[in-house]
Amino acid sequence: MKFSYYWIWHLLLLLINVVSSRDWLIDKITDVTTLRITPLGTLLLSNTLISREFLLDPDFATIDFRDLHTTNSSLLRCVKPEAIITLDGIKYNIGGIMPNTQCAYFNRTEFWRTKTLDTTAFHFSTYEVGIPKAPFKYTPKRSAPADIQWPPKGIHLSIYFKAPYYAPLAHKYVTVVVNYEMYDGIPLIAKWLDIIDISGRGDIDLSINSVELLAVNQPWSPFGHSWLYIEDDQPPGHGTNVLWTYDVEVNTIPGSFPPLVNCTYQTDHEIVVPLVTQLTSFRVHELVVGSSDEERRALSKHRLIRLLAPHTQENPIFFHMINASSSAVRAVIDQMAEVGFEMLIYSFGSGFDMESDDEKYIEQITSDIAYAHSKGIEVGGYDLIALTRQVRPDWMAIDPSTGKPRDSVCFASGWYDYLLNRTLTFMDRTGLIMVETDGPYGGYSCASTTHAHHRNNDDSVYRQNILQANYFKILRERTVYINQPDYYFYQGGSKTGMGYNEEQYSLPRWMDISVSRQGMFDDTYQRIPTVGWMFVPLTVYHGGGAAAQFEPLVAHQIEYEWALAQYLGAGVAACYRGFRLYDTNETKALVTKWVNFYKKYRSILIRDIIHIRRADMQSIDSYMHINPYSNDIKGLIMVFNPTSEPVDTNLPVPLYYTGLSDIAQVSEQEDSWVFYTLARDYHIDLPIVLPPLGITWFLIR
């Protein structure tokens, strides 16, 4: 009778969780995450947007993963192990349920009738329930959104597995913990593994073959509609991969090509790590989008990073200083204070040395930083820390194919200890509160057998990743702002390049401005505005000469204003790199105007972007920031006319994601408010009148 109860139970679940008119991207979802035992004896983790259901008997397994907010359907077509590991060459499934007799689709009636125990797997022992755990401490600052919750609210579920009876004695001391976190108000679940050896001997070799293994139905895969977005929390190319393939196991019906996703460690060699006490895997983030719409997919992914890396929403206005002398630094600090800039960064090529132990130099930097603090300005500095960094020969990474040093340092050598000590000491002594770490660890292996923090080539990628992450986490917990040209956001990094080509800043000014605005339009589908930086080459950057640089500023006021407007208007920080911010009262007024604009509307400008019209330089282009949760301003539209002709036209503006449904009030540059009735597809036609090279903006409430 159990299969009958299954269908009765899930019919009730369907009625309870029927797709509602609520949209989590515009409505405040107040339902909390729950964990309960169902009438079937299964364990159900749900937040009313998604659910994941687990079998407990005869062993543990995920038997359903459902989208409750868009399609109201199951993602799964088959049962797979919870994870897969290898100990000393012996591969173990985590969770002892044998796969279905066929995996082309999930015959649940047959599954309940025939489910059998896999005696060779690690078996379910118990589970614990708690609240989500923050991977690092964080207190919002630098005008971050007031609604940040850290750690996020939800449920943390830990499932414990013990080795099978036939396993070698050493393996019986190993416990595998599968961790799940589901969060309130977002169709997202996170998963990772802890592998614990209570013997502490350290003589077991561990490989993690699968952190997550899901047999999904076609629409959820990249081979279908990509309704399921999966990422891991490591930078790309660092030994981890979300690997989508076709499931070719023998129990799959011949002629069918169902998709399989395996979240695994993957390099040019197997990652084998000595298991000493405890090891933790990377985290997997599984976001149920349930839509193929590009804008909706982008907004959904943006909510993910805002939730799990909230510090990336800090977005100070910073200046890259190319001259580290006290007189030059204090002069530009005075200018920054005058126009409202918030952070000075000693740029590359400035002569700044964060690793120095020269007392006279440290005294100078300490004094200059104290002067900046007296003006309300934070100070940071540049350091090349790993990639292409040349250090002591015994700290360099060894290429396994040649046995010779690479051109980069090994981050799991003594260099890590040296760098961390120098960085923290310099900060403690000088008051430095920001770092721009160029060349963080980039994913290469090291074949050294004498380095302090890894055994050989097999574990070097894992160990270097862990230590680079720890470096950033330590800085993050000290409230340090971190620019790093890589995706270390989930380890504490604040910002990386927005996605530009370095050479575009050697283009003539107008071409640079235009290409950069196109690039931001495209890149903000992938990134929230505040995680990326752009460049304003006030002085020469790479090349391009006088045609590319903005100096002298008084001679290029129009281009300078466009750069300020498009970057601050997009909520995207730019590296204003040079030795001054203005050279006349006119250029000072331009900078002040746009800095004041940004600060006044920062709360909406750092929110997500809706893409209205991409720049083609033939007519106007436009993007809009939205905040559907605001009780006042729900949108801010930027409009640019890059042509040499005046424009008088209507701009269709989609307002669905502002949360407005009937009436919108619109004001151009805080002039009078005009009422618009939304069309049935939630858009309005906004009249735009702009002179040649004109810029304007609108508020929506």
Secondary structure, DSSP 8 states (H G I E B T S, - for coil): -HHHHHHHHHHHHHHHT---S--TTTS------EEEE-TTS-EEEE-SSEEEEEE-SSS-EEEEEEE-SSS-EE-BSS---SEEEEETTEEEEES-B---S--SS--HHHHHHH--B-TTSBEEEEEEEE----SS-----TT--TT--SS-SEEEEEEEEE--TTS-GGGGGEEEEEEEEEETTSSEEEEEEEEEETT----EEEEEEESEEEEB-GGGSTTTT--EEEEESS-TTSSEEEEEEE---TTS-TT---EEEEEEE-SSS---EEE-SEEE---EEEEE-----HHHHHHHHHHHHHHH-GGGG----EEEES--SHHHHHHHHHHHHHHT--EEEE-TTS---TT---HHHHHHHHHHHHHHHHTT-EEEEEEE-STT----GGGEEE-TTTSSEEEEE-TTSHHHHHHHHHHHHHHHHH---EEEEES---S-----SS-TT-SSHHHHHHHHHHHHHHHHHHHHHTT-EEE-SS--GGGT--BEE-S--GGGGGS-HHHHHHHHHHHHHHHTTTS-GGGEEEEEESS-SSS-GGGT---SGGGGHHHHHHHHHHHHHHT-EEEEEES-S-SSHHHHHHHHHHHHHHHHTHHHHTS-EEEEE---SSS-EEEEEE-TT-SS--EEEEEE--SSS-EEEEEEEE-GGGT--SEEEEEETT--EEEEE--TTSEEEEEEEE-TT-EEEEEE-
